[in-house]
Amino acid sequence: MPDTLPQAADYPFRDQHQQHCQNAEVGAEQLLTAFSSAAPAWAATLMAWRNRLAARFGLKTGPMQQAGTLSLQPGGHIGMFRIMHLGPQLAVLGEDDRHLDFRILLSVSPEAGGSRLQVETWVRPHHWAGWLYLALVMPVHWLLSKLMLRTMAQRLGKSGPDAWLRR
């Protein structure tokens, strides 16, 4: 069900990180593109291990895609993350699985000297296994969210929203 906005009350776990970006002309599509390549190299290794383990339990798996292969529209995917909503200043990624549903909200808002980038993660575990999974991935999730947001802000802040893509 693409192009839907989640309701905060439906997700008992939520976290949020913010970062200043020196570029004032960032939109949701640029955020998605930056998000698709902001993960550090070690995250791919962790995702590969996660996918191997998750597949044994019948959970959804998938790799992160690079910017050139993205379908930036609701219903498209960035790796295992489905684009559920794409507006001018908000993109919502997510997936529903047996153990939990999650949403990643990427947003941008103007502020003095640039923009404020924000990433929020909302999770709705379905049962004890979803809560256990969340507890196991939380330390890595928290670190990875902060690192990716910082990388996104740095890349988007360099000479226009798409300058880093042209290298």
C-alpha positions, -999 to 999 in steps of 0.1 A, spaced: 0 0 0 23 27 -13 20 64 -7 6 62 28 17 82 58 22 63 91 5 74 123 29 78 152 5 62 177 6 29 157 43 24 164 53 19 201 91 23 193 103 55 178 137 72 176 149 103 159 182 119 148 188 154 133 216 170 115 223 204 100 231 205 62 246 236 47 225 233 15 191 250 17 178 233 -15 175 197 -4 143 178 -12 130 143 -4 143 127 -36 179 140 -28 175 125 7 165 91 -7 194 92 -32 219 101 -4 204 75 19 209 48 -7 247 52 -5 254 66 29 259 33 48 295 26 57 312 -4 41 309 -25 73 271 -21 72 269 -43 40 287 -71 59 263 -68 88 233 -68 64 246 -99 46 248 -117 80 214 -104 90 200 -116 56 214 -151 61 199 -154 95 166 -138 86 161 -160 56 162 -191 79 133 -177 98 113 -167 67 119 -130 71 123 -105 43 158 -99 30 175 -77 4 206 -57 -4 210 -19 -5 210 -5 -40 232 22 -54 219 56 -67 219 46 -104 194 18 -100 168 35 -78 132 38 -86 123 70 -67 85 67 -66 60 52 -42 61 14 -46 98 15 -57 125 0 -36 158 11 -21 172 -24 -14 148 -41 10 131 -8 19 99 0 0 92 37 -7 58 42 9 55 79 5 74 106 -14 66 143 -9 86 174 -14 102 173 20 93 139 34 101 103 22 88 73 41 105 39 36 93 8 52 83 -29 52 59 -51 69 70 -85 80 59 -113 103 78 -102 133 74 -64 130 65 -34 107 89 -5 104 90 29 89 120 52 82 110 88 78 135 110 60 126 147 62 141 181 55 131 215 67 146 250 61 167 266 88 192 294 91 222 287 69 209 256 52 185 228 61 177 205 90 178 168 80 159 143 102 157 105 102 131 88 123 126 51 128 92 38 139 87 1 147 56 -19 155 66 -54 168 39 -80 164 49 -104 192 78 -113 215 101 -122 186 97 -88 171 106 -72 204 136 -95 207 148 -87 172 144 -50 179 165 -53 211 192 -72 193 196 -47 164 191 -15 184 227 -7 193 238 -11 156 207 7 144 213 37 166 250 40 155 242 34 118 214 59 118 236 86 132 265 78 109 243 77 78 226 110 86 260 127 91 272 113 57 240 124 40 244 160 54 280 162 43 273 150 8 242 171 3 259 202 17 287 202 -10 279 226 -39 243 217 -44 221 187 -37 234 165 -65 271 176 -67 284 145 -49 267 122 -75 286 137 -104 321 126 -91 
